[in-house]
Amino acid sequence: MSKKPKVASNTIALNKRARHEYFIEDEIEAGLELQGWEVKSMRAGKANISDSYVIFRNGEAFLFGAMITPLNVASTHIVCDPTRTRKLLLNKRELDSLFGKVNRDGFTVVALSLYWKQAWAKVKIGLAKGKKLHDKREDVKDREWKIAKDRIMKNANR
């Protein structure tokens, strides 16, 4: 009998705080322009996007605040900057749409997740509006009610 190889999760990093802090209106998949040491570090799971967001400069989008920790075995002749601003690879129509919504409608663009799609590193970005404190409390109350309801239904079926 041959054993099937375990399928590794293709998710590198999640930004759980983004869904708590913002209403996510739309999600877009974007490529990342990376250096070799960053790809190796991401394969080792050394990425953090919890404080990252997207900025626009000269008609291009950049991921700001993402932390990719370099490995100890990285090459010595390359200067590794863990928090460097990385270019997002989007087509012109997506860039124009995002830029317009950010400038006109007061949205912000945050990174939601970082993952592998075949051999390519992708980042899912979300068009977001900030939540107020009472919105966050409602979400917590709804989540707790869902848990309590599931518990009641489980005990009722016994």
N, C-alpha and C positions, 0 to 999 in steps of 0.2 A: 504494500500500500504506500502510495506517495502522500506526503503531508502537504497540505496547501499552505503557502506562506501567509503569515499574518498580514492583513491589510492595515498599514499604518494610517493614522488619521492625517488628513491633509491640512488640518488647521494648525497654523503656527502660533497665532496670538489672537485673543479676543479682547474687545473693549466693552466690558459689561457695564461700565459706568455710563457710557454714552446713552444707552436706552433708559437709564434712570434719570439722567440730567436733561435729555432732549426728547421731543416728539420727532420721530424719524418719518419724513414725508416721502422720500424716494431713496432707493439704493442703486448705486452704479458700481460696476466692476471696472477697475483700472489696473493697468500694468505698472510695474515699478522699474525704474532705471537703477540697477544695483552694481556694486563692485564685487569682485570675486570673493573677498573675505566676508562680505555681508551675506552672500549666498551660503557659504560654509557655516557661518554662525546661525543663520536661520534654519539650516538643516539640523543643527544641534539644539534648536529650540530656544535660542538666546535673544528673542525679540520681545519688545514691550511697546504697545501702541496706546496705552491708557491715557496719555496726555497729548495725543497727536491730533492735529487738525490740518486742513488744507488752506494754503494761501495762494493767491494769484499774482504773478509778476510777468510783465511783458507778453501777455496772452498765453501763458503756460501755467499749469497747476503744479504745486510742490507740496509734498507731505512734510510737515514741520512738527518736530517734537517726538518723532518715533525714535526709540532707543534700540539699537542693535549692538549688543555687547560683543567685542571681538574675542576670538578664541585665544588661548595662550600660545597655541602652536602657529599663529598667523605669521606671515612673512615679516621679517625685520626691516626690509627696505621700503615698506609701505606704511604711511602714517594713517592709522585707523582712527577716524572721528566717529564715535558711537552715535552722536546726535546730529549728524549732518543733515541738511535739507535734501530730500530725494525727489527727483522729478517724477511726476505721474504721467503715464502714457494714456492719453485720451484722444479721441478724434475731435475734430474742430467743432462739430455740432454739439457734442457733449460739453466741451469747454465753454462754448458760447452760452448754452443753456444754464450751466452752473453759475457762470460769472454774472449773468443777468439776474438770476434769482437771488444771489448773494447781495448784489448792489441795490436792486430795486426793492425786493420784498423783505429784506432783513433776515434772510436765512444764514446759517453757518454750515460749513461742510466739515464733518468729522469722520475719522477712520473707525469702522465698525469691526472689521476682522481682517486678518492677514492669513493667507492660505496658499497652498500649491494647487495649480491647475495644470496637470501633466508635469512638465518640467519648469513651468513658469511660475514666478511668484506674483500673486495678485493681491490687491487690497480692495476690500469692499468699502466704499465711502457712502455716507448717508447725508442727504440734504435735511438739515435739522432746524427746529425752532426750540428755544429754551423753555423749560418747564418752570413754573412757579412752585413755591413750597406746597400749596394746597393741592396741586396736580400730583406731586410726588406722594403726598399722603393718601390720595385717592387710589393710586396704583398699589401702594402697600396694603391698603384695606381690601381692594379687590383680590389681590394675590392671597391674602390670609383667608378671605371668605372662600375662595376656590379650594384651598387646602382643607378647610373645615368641612365644606360640602362634600368633598371626595371622601373624607373620613366618615362622615355620617352615612353616605351611600354604601360604603364598604361594610360598615357595621349593620346596616339595615338588610343587606343581602345575606347575612349569616343565618 
